[in-house]
Amino acid sequence: MTDGIARLHFMVGEWNIEAFRMGASGDWEPSPLPTSTRIDSVFDGAFLQEDEVKMMLGDQVIRFFIMWSYDKFRQVYRMVASDDTEGLTDILEGDFIEGTDTIVVSNLKTGTAPQDETGNQAFLRLTSTQNDTDRFTDEMHESYDGGQTWVAVYRAVHTRQS
């Protein structure tokens, strides 16, 4: 089995995306954005970079980019995400669930969780699962109680473009 950043190289490529938002009824509802993305291996494979993804946040379109890395000394994966709406950069970190192809990263311990206008922190957790060589699924969860409970808010099924 590969290790370090090489474990994430399954994400490299051009992808069609079937996106979903959690509806008021608790069921996944289709989202019009994003529809595609490209993830590149940069700096001789040391990082993965996803440029300008458009996503629906409520009725608003936001743009963001993502950079993945692996800290070989601390043995932790990091995902940096920045958006054009709030101008925020968030850092999520974590690891693969042992024995699986699922990585889980969150901002619970990074001190970068965004705050709302009243100062409440919005903690984020992303799970990314390699379903097979041509498909992976991301699912984003939010917590407003310091990670005691998580609510699913977004799902993206990536299918490799041919």
C-alpha positions as CSV (number, residue, x, y, z in Angstrom):
1,M,0.0,0.0,0.0
2,T,1.2,3.5,-0.8
3,D,1.6,6.1,1.9
4,G,1.9,9.8,2.4
5,I,0.6,12.1,-0.3
6,A,0.8,9.2,-2.8
7,R,-2.3,7.7,-1.1
8,L,-4.3,10.8,-2.4
9,H,-3.1,10.5,-6.0
10,F,-6.3,8.7,-6.9
11,M,-7.8,12.2,-6.9
12,V,-5.5,13.4,-9.8
13,G,-7.4,14.0,-13.0
14,E,-10.4,15.6,-14.6
15,W,-13.7,14.8,-13.0
16,N,-17.4,15.1,-13.7
17,I,-19.3,15.9,-10.4
18,E,-22.8,15.0,-9.3
19,A,-23.3,17.3,-6.4
20,F,-26.0,17.2,-3.7
21,R,-27.1,19.5,-0.8
22,M,-28.9,18.2,2.3
23,G,-32.5,19.2,2.0
24,A,-34.9,20.4,4.7
25,S,-36.5,16.9,4.7
26,G,-33.1,15.3,5.5
27,D,-32.7,13.8,2.0
28,W,-30.0,14.6,-0.5
29,E,-31.2,17.0,-3.2
30,P,-29.3,17.7,-6.5
31,S,-27.2,20.8,-6.6
32,P,-26.5,22.6,-9.9
33,L,-22.9,23.2,-9.1
34,P,-20.2,22.1,-9.3
35,T,-20.4,20.0,-12.4
36,S,-16.7,19.3,-13.0
37,T,-13.2,19.9,-11.6
38,R,-9.6,19.2,-12.3
39,I,-7.1,18.1,-9.6
40,D,-3.4,18.3,-10.4
41,S,-0.3,16.9,-8.8
42,V,2.1,19.8,-8.3
43,F,5.7,20.3,-7.1
44,D,6.8,16.8,-8.2
45,G,3.9,15.2,-6.5
46,A,4.3,16.8,-3.1
47,F,0.8,18.6,-3.3
48,L,-2.5,18.1,-5.0
49,Q,-4.2,21.3,-6.2
50,E,-7.8,21.9,-7.2
51,D,-8.3,25.3,-8.8
52,E,-11.5,27.4,-8.8
53,V,-14.4,25.2,-8.1
54,K,-17.8,26.8,-8.2
55,M,-20.3,25.7,-5.6
56,M,-23.8,26.6,-4.5
57,L,-24.0,27.9,-0.9
58,G,-27.7,28.4,-0.4
59,D,-28.7,30.5,-3.5
60,Q,-25.2,32.1,-3.8
61,V,-22.4,30.8,-6.0
62,I,-19.0,30.8,-4.3
63,R,-15.6,30.0,-5.8
64,F,-12.9,28.2,-3.8
65,F,-9.7,26.3,-4.3
66,I,-8.2,23.4,-2.5
67,M,-4.6,22.2,-1.8
68,W,-3.8,18.9,-0.2
69,S,-0.5,18.0,1.5
70,Y,1.1,15.4,3.8
71,D,3.3,16.3,6.8
72,K,5.6,13.3,6.9
73,F,7.1,14.3,10.3
74,R,3.7,14.6,12.1
75,Q,2.1,12.0,9.8
76,V,-1.0,14.0,9.1
77,Y,-2.8,15.0,6.0
78,R,-3.8,18.7,5.5
79,M,-6.3,20.2,3.2
80,V,-6.3,24.0,2.7
81,A,-9.4,25.6,1.3
82,S,-9.9,29.2,0.4
83,D,-13.1,30.9,-0.8
84,D,-13.9,34.2,-2.6
85,T,-17.0,35.0,-0.5
86,E,-15.5,35.6,2.9
87,G,-11.9,35.6,1.8
88,L,-11.2,32.9,4.4
89,T,-8.6,30.2,4.4
90,D,-9.4,27.1,6.4
91,I,-7.1,24.2,7.3
92,L,-8.4,20.8,7.9
93,E,-6.2,17.9,9.0
94,G,-6.6,14.2,9.6
95,D,-5.8,10.7,8.3
96,F,-7.2,7.7,6.6
97,I,-9.5,5.4,8.6
98,E,-7.3,2.4,9.2
99,G,-7.8,-0.4,6.6
100,T,-10.0,1.8,4.3
101,D,-9.7,4.1,1.3
102,T,-11.5,6.9,3.3
103,I,-9.7,10.0,4.5
104,V,-11.3,12.2,7.2
105,V,-10.0,15.7,7.8
106,S,-11.5,18.4,10.0
107,N,-10.7,21.8,11.4
108,L,-11.5,20.8,15.0
109,K,-7.9,21.2,16.2
110,T,-6.4,23.7,13.7
111,G,-7.8,26.9,15.1
112,T,-9.1,28.0,11.6
113,A,-12.8,27.3,11.9
114,P,-14.8,30.2,10.4
115,Q,-17.1,32.2,12.7
116,D,-20.5,33.6,12.0
117,E,-21.6,37.1,12.9
118,T,-22.2,36.2,16.5
119,G,-18.9,34.4,17.0
120,N,-20.1,30.8,16.8
121,Q,-17.6,28.6,15.2
122,A,-18.5,26.4,12.2
123,F,-16.4,23.3,12.4
124,L,-16.1,21.3,9.2
125,R,-15.3,17.7,8.5
126,L,-14.7,16.2,5.1
127,T,-14.6,12.5,4.3
128,S,-13.3,11.5,0.9
129,T,-13.6,7.9,-0.2
130,Q,-12.1,6.2,-3.2
131,N,-14.9,4.1,-4.5
132,D,-12.9,2.6,-7.4
133,T,-10.1,3.8,-9.8
134,D,-12.6,6.0,-11.6
135,R,-14.8,7.3,-8.8
136,F,-14.6,9.0,-5.4
137,T,-17.1,10.6,-3.1
138,D,-16.6,13.6,-0.9
139,E,-19.0,14.4,2.0
140,M,-18.9,17.5,4.1
141,H,-20.4,17.8,7.6
142,E,-20.8,20.8,9.9
143,S,-20.7,21.0,13.7
144,Y,-21.7,24.0,15.8
145,D,-21.0,22.3,19.2
146,G,-17.3,21.6,19.0
147,G,-17.6,18.3,17.1
148,Q,-20.1,16.6,19.5
149,T,-22.6,16.2,16.7
150,W,-22.1,16.5,12.9
151,V,-24.7,17.3,10.2
152,A,-24.2,16.3,6.6
153,V,-24.5,19.3,4.3
154,Y,-22.8,18.4,1.0
155,R,-22.0,15.4,-1.2
156,A,-20.0,15.2,-4.4
157,V,-19.6,12.1,-6.5
158,H,-16.6,12.4,-8.8
159,T,-16.5,10.3,-11.9
160,R,-13.3,10.3,-14.0
161,Q,-13.7,12.0,-17.4
162,S,-12.8,9.7,-20.3
